[in-house]
Amino acid sequence: MLTDAALIEPGEFETDHHFYPRVLNAHIHPLIQNLMDMGNDRIASRYCHLHPEVDADAVHRLLSHVPRFFRWGGCDLFHVTSEEGRRQVVVIETNSSPSGQKSMPRINESMEKAGYERLLSESFMTQVQRRKGGPKGGLAVLYDKNHMENSGYAATLADLTGEDVWLVPFHATDINRTASFDDKGLLYVHKNGEKIPIRAAFRYVTQQPWNRIPSHLTRTLIYNPVLVCLSGGRNKLVASKAYDIYNASQITSGLRINTPETIWDVSKEEVPIWVQRMGGVAVVKVPYSNAGQGVYTITSDEELANFMEIDHVYDHYIVQSLIGNSRWSSQSQFGRLFHVGTMPDRKMNFYAADLRFMVAVSPNGFFPVAIYARRARKPLTTDLPAGERSWDMLGTNLSIKNSDGSFTTQPERLLLVDSRDFNRLGFGLDDLIESYLQTVMCIAAIDEMATSLINTKGRVRKRLFKSINSDQRLSDEIIF
């Protein structure tokens, strides 16, 4: 069903409309509260104490760094261990425009709008207020899913500014219906035959945003610009290259982004070769999909055959080492990694789980915004039962795509960072600090990639981008 742009007035924020019901009465876990109150200096001090190989000045510079483009993002992380019992936090992917507010208990009970307000006031609005010479116009929130959070952002923004704010659905089918960009990059909201200019927009457009939002820097301030998505925020292939470049640049500092072994630029015909190279167990990903779509866990000949039979849209894939149980994880250059998983339940079942860590950037550097976790549908078993879908044991994303292209969620698999759920994860404060630093490094790496891809006129260096990501079908979608 098509939805029109709606005007949100100040005073419309209603708590029960913008949080999951479970969150409304949840009490933040003391460890999460402690992390949120520590501040970057104390976090850096603790991290350096645990990592004596890391240069302390580099850690402080990292946390106080203000990226040029990537100001708000989140990482999905696995808590893993090796065959030797070495535990670590591994980055699975980075998301520009991540979800999380509706799943985060309040840090302070007196803050009704919780993380919505902090993100907008300390990050988004500081960009709006510091921009000089920009166009006149209103404010908008663009979105293509997750109405619960985006209506929360719009209502909060209206209260912070005292202005009406446009809440605008913006799917590919909404171009020139709810919104459009002119040839100078100014965004207009369409309503009742009128086109309303917008000076700044908070963007939660996640599905191929480059096919309706220009990749170049627009006159309307877009938070985050689509350039960030192409540079790794919604492009797993380029993100992997950004991480490798970042790691190479940080050899002397000791900082490092932890990822599964990743093979880039893999054609469909090459996939079986790389799966075999990893011991017949691997993860194949469509690099430009998200919300749990386009991810294929391969643990058997049958699952590989099923993948090969699908008529895929794009030309290139990435193949990653699969993190599963100790008996059936991929063999990679880092050895075998497997899920630490949740604490055993009453039936002695463990579940694979991930942690979403959302951060933002103020003029003083990074700060944590929201944290939540998700578990898989089925318990992680020691052996793979014949005929079982491995995705049911390994897939943690809550989003489910409906036949009409819309999304729904499975919030029953959500693990809150409250006094009840968080203990099931087996995470300590030091694991949270590690997760924060991994997330910040990923955003810094992707921002560096974005900076290298933009020219002095604010346009994507098309030839360079295509040499990094040579998928012609992707290039055909992008508004360069």
C-alpha positions, 0 to 999 in steps of 0.5 A: 500500500502506498503511503504519502508524506506526512507532516509531523508537528512538535508535541507528537512524540508518544513513547509507546509508538516508537519503542517495542513494548518490551523496552518500555518497562525494561531496566538498563543493565548496569554494565551497559549503563557503566559503558555509556557513562564512562566517556572516551578517555576512560574507555581508551585507558581500559582498552590500552590496558588490555591491549599493550601492543596498541599505541595509546595516542592512536586510540585517543585520536581514533575516538576523538576523530570526526569523520568527514561523511560517515557520522552515524552507523552500526556494526553487527558483531559476533562473539567468537572463540578459536580452537585454542580458546582465544576469544574475540569480537569479529565484525560481520558487517557495517550499516549506515542508517542502522536500526536500534533505538526502538530496542534500547532501554533508556539510560536515563529514565528522565529522558523520554526520547532516549537515544532519539534525542541524543543522536539528533541533538549531538550529531545531526543538528550540529551538522545542520547548524554548522552548515553555511550557505546551504539552501533554505527549506524544511526538514525531513526524515526519508525512510524505506522501512522501520516506520516505528523508529523513523516516526520517532526521529521525525517527532523528536526532530520536530520537538528539538527544532520547534519546526514541522518535520516531513516524514517521507516514505521513499522506496524506488517506486516513490521517486517523483511521487513523495520526493525528488531531487533536482539537477542541482541536488536539492531535495523536494517533498511532494504533497498535494501537487506542491513541491516543498524544498528541504534544507536537511534530511535524516536518511533511513533509506537502506535498500539500494539507496543509490538508485534514487538518491544521488551519489554526489554531495547534494545541496540538501544536507543528507545524513549520511550521504549515499557516498557512505553506502557505496563506500562500505556502509551498504556495500560489503565488497567495498567495506572489506577492501576498506577494512584491509586498507585501514588495517594496513595503515594501522600496522604501527599503531597496533589497531586492527579490524577483526573480520572473517576471512573474506574473498572479494570479487567472486563470480558465481562460477567461482563460488564452488571453488572458494567454498571447497577451499574453506572445507565445504563450509562458507558464507556467500553474500550478495554485497549490496543487500541488507536486512538479512537478505542475500546471505547464504550459509553453505554447509552441504552440497545441497545448500551449494546447489540451491545457491547455484540454481538462483538467478542472481541480479548482480555479477560479483559476490563475496565469500567469507569463512563461516562461523558455526560450531567448533565441529563445522566452521570454515577452515580459514587463514585464521584457523577455525572460529566458532560462536561463543553463543548464548548461555545455555537455557534450561534445555541446555541449548546454545544459540548463535547471537550477534550484537548490534552496536550503534555509534554517532559522531559529535564535534568532539568525536564518537559516542555510543548510542544504542546496543541490542542483540539477536539470536538465531531461530534454532539452537546451535547443534554439535552436528549438522542434521541432514536436510536442516537449513543451516540459516535457521541456526546461524541467521540472526537478523530479525527482518523478514521480507514479505512477498510484496517486498515489504518487511516485518520483524521477529522481535521474539528473537530480540535480546535487550541489554536489560537486567534480564536478557543481557546476562544470556549473552555472556558479555562483560564490560571489556567485551563491550569496549572491544565492540565499541572500538571495532565499530568505531574503526569500521566507520573510520575505515569506510569514511576514509574510503569515501573520502578517497572516492570523492573529487573536489567538485563533490562527485564520485570518482567514477573510474576509481569506483569502478576499478574498486567495484567492477560490478556493471549491474551495480554501476547501472543502478547508481545515480553518479 
